[in-house]
Amino acid sequence: MSRTSIPLDSETKDRLGELKREGETWDEFLLRLASDEEAMTFGAWSDDEAEAAMERLREGRERGDT
């Protein structure tokens, strides 16, 4: 696999660093940003779907599945 460097202004790198997830490599981060998949947006779930997901999360926490 070849490697490359992309020159960035330090302010740009800092702003990108705030979006990068903990433990994520820069390559993983950039691949995630460039993904064709659409990010989930606010309101993507109905109220019923959101409540059902929260209930499953609560149940998992009570069982210790987190």
DOMIVO-732296 format. One record per residue: x, y, z of N, C-alpha, C in turn. Coordinates in steps of 0.1 Angstrom, whole numbers, padded with zeros to 4 digits, always signed. Example, Ala and Ser with C-alpha at 12.3 -4.5 7.8 and 13.67 -1.06 7.14 Angstrom:
# residues 2
+0132-0057+0078+0123-0045+0078+0132-0033+0078/+0128-0022+0071+0137-0011+0071+0129+0000+0079/
***
This chain:
# residues 66
+0008-0012+0000+0000+0000+0000+0009+0012+0000/+0006+0022-0009+0014+0034-0009+0009+0044+0001/+0017+0053+0005+0014+0063+0015+0015+0077+0008/+0008+0086+0013+0009+0100+0008+0007+0110+0020/+0012+0122+0017+0010+0133+0027+0001+0143+0021/-0008+0149+0029-0017+0159+0025-0014+0171+0033/-0009+0182+0027-0006+0194+0035-0019+0201+0040/-0019+0204+0053-0031+0210+0059-0026+0222+0068/-0034+0232+0068-0032+0243+0078-0034+0237+0092/-0027+0242+0101-0028+0237+0115-0042+0238+0120/-0049+0249+0117-0063+0252+0121-0072+0241+0115/-0070+0238+0103-0078+0227+0096-0076+0214+0103/-0063+0210+0106-0060+0198+0113-0067+0197+0127/-0066+0209+0134-0072+0209+0147-0088+0207+0146/-0094+0213+0137-0108+0212+0135-0112+0197+0131/-0104+0191+0122-0106+0177+0119-0104+0168+0131/-0094+0171+0139-0091+0164+0151-0102+0163+0161/-0110+0174+0161-0122+0174+0170-0133+0165+0165/-0133+0161+0152-0143+0152+0147-0139+0138+0147/-0126+0136+0148-0120+0122+0148-0123+0115+0161/-0127+0103+0160-0131+0095+0172-0119+0090+0179/-0120+0088+0192-0110+0082+0200-0106+0068+0195/-0093+0066+0193-0088+0053+0188-0089+0052+0173/-0094+0061+0166-0096+0060+0152-0083+0066+0145/-0078+0059+0136-0066+0064+0129-0070+0075+0119/-0061+0083+0114-0064+0093+0105-0070+0087+0092/-0064+0076+0088-0069+0069+0076-0084+0064+0078/-0087+0058+0089-0100+0054+0092-0110+0066+0093/-0105+0077+0099-0114+0089+0100-0117+0094+0086/-0107+0096+0077-0109+0101+0064-0118+0092+0055/-0116+0079+0057-0125+0069+0050-0139+0070+0054/-0141+0072+0067-0155+0074+0073-0161+0087+0067/-0153+0098+0066-0158+0110+0061-0162+0109+0046/-0154+0101+0039-0156+0099+0024-0166+0088+0021/-0171+0082+0031-0181+0071+0028-0193+0075+0021/-0198+0066+0012-0210+0069+0005-0223+0068+0013/-0221+0061+0025-0233+0060+0034-0237+0073+0040/-0249+0076+0040-0254+0088+0046-0254+0087+0061/-0250+0097+0068-0250+0098+0082-0264+0099+0087/-0266+0093+0099-0280+0094+0105-0282+0108+0109/-0293+0114+0105-0296+0127+0108-0307+0128+0119/-0308+0140+0126-0318+0142+0136-0331+0139+0130/-0339+0132+0137-0353+0129+0133-0354+0117+0123/-0343+0110+0122-0342+0098+0113-0352+0087+0117/-0354+0086+0130-0363+0076+0136-0376+0083+0140/-0387+0076+0139-0399+0081+0145-0398+0081+0160/-0407+0087+0167-0407+0087+0182-0408+0073+0187/-0416+0065+0181-0418+0051+0185-0405+0043+0183/-0398+0045+0172-0386+0038+0169-0375+0042+0179/-0374+0055+0182-0364+0060+0191-0367+0055+0205/-0379+0055+0209-0383+0049+0223-0380+0034+0224/-0382+0027+0213-0379+0013+0213-0364+0010+0214/-0356+0018+0207-0342+0017+0208-0337+0021+0222/-0342+0031+0228-0338+0035+0241-0342+0024+0251/-0353+0018+0249-0358+0007+0258-0348-0005+0257/-0344-0008+0245-0334-0019+0243-0321-0016+0250/-0317-0003+0249-0305+0001+0255-0306+0000+0270/-0317+0005+0276-0319+0004+0291-0319-0011+0295/-0325-0020+0288-0326-0034+0291-0312-0040+0291/-0304-0036+0281-0290-0041+0280-0282-0036+0291/-0283-0024+0295-0276-0019+0307-0279-0026+0320/-0292-0029+0321-0297-0036+0333-0291-0050+0334/-0289-0057+0322-0284-0070+0321-0268-0070+0322/-0263-0058+0319-0248-0056+0319-0242-0059+0305/-0250-0057+0295-0246-0060+0281-0238-0049+0275/-0236-0038+0282-0230-0026+0275-0215-0028+0273/
***
